[in-house]
Every structure is written in C-alpha cells, then in structure tokens.
Amino acid sequence: MRLKAALLLTALAAAACSPAHAQDLTGKDLTGTLKKVREARAITIGHRDASVPFSYLDGNQKPVGYAYEICLKVAEAVKAHLKLDTLEVRLNPVTSATRIPLIANGTIDLECGSTTNNADRQRQAAFTNTHFLTATRFVAKREKGLDKTDHLKGRTVVSTSGTTNIRQINEINTARGLGMRILPAKDHAEAFLMVETGRADAFVMDDVLLAALVAGSKTPDAYAISSEAQSRPEPYGIMLRKDDPAFKAVVDAATAALYKSPEGTALYEKWFTQAIPPRGINLKLPMSEAMRKVLANPSDSPDPAAY
C-alpha cells in the first residue's frame, strides 16, 4: 500500500509539472488584459486617422506611424509572454474624445497616438514609457531671424484659441514685459496662414504640430522653428487600462527594451527625419538631447519636471 501511495504521488507530481498542466495553471493565474487577450487570441489597438506622424492613415487608408509601430512591437511581446502561436491584431479607430472611454470599457487594449501623459489622465488610465516629448515653440519665416522668446519683443504673434499654448505665451508676455500683440486663431491652419501671409510674425504651438505644418507647406525651407521652448516638455505615451499591473509590466518591459535598443532610435529617425507616406513629407525634427535621455532611461512619469 505504501508503494502504491508513493507511486501515485510521483504520478501526480509528474502531471503537475507537465507542460499542459503548467499551461492550465498559467491560464488560471492570468487576470485583466492578459487573460482577455489569451482567451480571445487577439489584442485590439486603438489608432488615430490623422495624428501625423504618430498614428494616421496612409494612401491605402491603412494605419501607419511612429506610435502605431510601437504598439505592434508591444503586441509581439504580449504574444511571446503568453506563449501563443498566433495573435490577431485587431484595429479600432479612436478620436481624442473616445480614446479614454474605449480604453476604460475594454474595447481597445492599447491606444496608439499622440496622447499626453498628465496627472489628470493618470486618474483615468495608465501609460507606458514615454515615446515622445513635445513642447511649446514658435515658427516664423526664416528670413526674420527669430529663434528665441526675447526675439518676439514688440512682434505680432498668433496662437490657436482655447489652447494651453496661447495661455502660456500670454503669461510670458506679461511676466517679461515683451509687448507682444497676441492674436487668437480659430485653428492651426488659420494661424499658420497668418504667418505665411505676413499678418503675424510667429505662430506659437506644440513643436511637433508646427513641424508637420511646415513640412506640408509649399515652401518648407522658408520656415524655422525656435530652438528655445516656451514650456517644459510634455510626455506622450501609449495608453492602457488603469489598475492592470500584470499587463502594464509586460508593456513597460517591451517599450523599455525597444527604446534602449538601436531600433528605438532608428524608429524615431524613420518618422521624424525622413520622408513619410503618403506624400513624402519630412518633418525634419531631429532628436533632442531630452528625447535621447528619454529613450536611454525610459519613464512613465507624467511630471514635466522629470524630463
């Protein structure tokens, strides 16, 4: 009887250590997004249709972009973590208004765009490591020689109505007594047109948006974006569901490995310093020293002071 009992215990131990049983235990132990993805054998990416160059539609109406490619790398890492033979990548378009609700209700698992990671959004969603830093700068015609904030003294400056950028430049104008005439524009296109036609000397906005406007203009070489920023850096990050530490750990590890590798720098160069589809425009936005530090030391901090 003792021998039979010993043999039975040995058999049970062997079964517990078998790959199939281990896989079952893994499945039972999974929670949150990892469990959802494993059961569906699919992960859903939320993408934008016009957030150049982060996430937008190409000439064939297919999503492309810097953030979109990062999300595809994350999907590969999730597939490897779950030891899946195949993982379907489902695509779901989102807007600035729908991105957080669709993350929160489980419709999408990753939001890939140009979403700022800040303290307010951290109360609604989680973010993985920062993939881009934007800041308030201004664009002006190169012939004017405007590059620093003090160069705008007594100048006519435009910014888009209702943005943090117009608030920031008004605060700077008051604090430094620069005597700028600050005009509101209804949208970015109108503001850039005012610089193009000479009705304003400079347009103050997020630097990456300015770079896209310049690249898409008739004469890109005629414009220059200020080297001096008018704000602290603001981090962009891939958004995921809040209170899902297991999934976040996988995503954080995947993005950190990508950013610290040569591939992370190459990915940035591809989308910010080279011709991009569908029109072949070049944003000509070389990597800043702050951005190099971000890739070398990945962080998910929403605090601009951390950068």
C-alpha positions, 0 to 999 in steps of 0.5 A: 500500500505504501508503494502504491501511495508513493507511486501515485504521488510521483504520478501526480507530481509528474502531471503537475509539472507537465507542460499542459498542466503548467499551461492550465495553471498559467491560464488560471493565474492570468487576470485583466488584459492578459487573460482577455487577450489569451482567451480571445487570441487577439489584442485590439489597438486603438489608432488615430486617422490623422495624428501625423506622424504618430498614428494616421492613415496612409494612401491605402487608408491603412494605419501607419506611424511612429506610435502605431509601430510601437504598439505592434512591437508591444503586441509581439511581446504580449504574444511571446509572454503568453506563449501563443502561436498566433495573435490577431491584431485587431484595429479600432479607430479612436478620436481624442474624445473616445480614446479614454472611454474605449480604453476604460470599457475594454474595447481597445487594449492599447491606444496608439497616438499622440496622447499626453501623459498628465496627472489628470489622465493618470486618474483615468488610465495608465501609460507606458514609457514615454515615446515622445516629448513635445513642447511649446515653440514658435515658427516664423519665416526664416528670413526674420531671424527669430529663434528665441522668446526675447526675439518676439519683443514688440512682434505680432504673434498668433496662437490657436484659441482655447489652447494651453499654448496661447495661455502660456505665451500670454503669461510670458508676455506679461511676466517679461514685459515683451509687448507682444500683440497676441492674436487668437486663431480659430485653428492651426491652419488659420494661424499658420496662414497668418504667418505665411501671409505676413499678418503675424510674425510667429505662430506659437504651438506644440513643436511637433504640430508646427513641424508637420505644418511646415513640412506640408507647406509649399515652401518648407525651407522658408520656415524655422522653428525656435530652438528655445521652448516656451514650456517644459516638455510634455510626455506622450505615451501609449495608453492602457487600462488603469489598475492592470499591473500584470499587463502594464509590466509586460508593456513597460518591459517591451517599450523599455527594451525597444527604446534602449535598443538601436531600433528605438532610435532608428524608429524615431529617425524613420518618422521624424527625419525622413520622408513619410507616406503618403506624400513624402513629407519630412518633418525634419525634427531631429532628436533632442538631447531630452528625447535621447535621455528619454529613450536611454532611461525610459519613464512613465512619469507624467511630471514635466519636471522629470524630463 
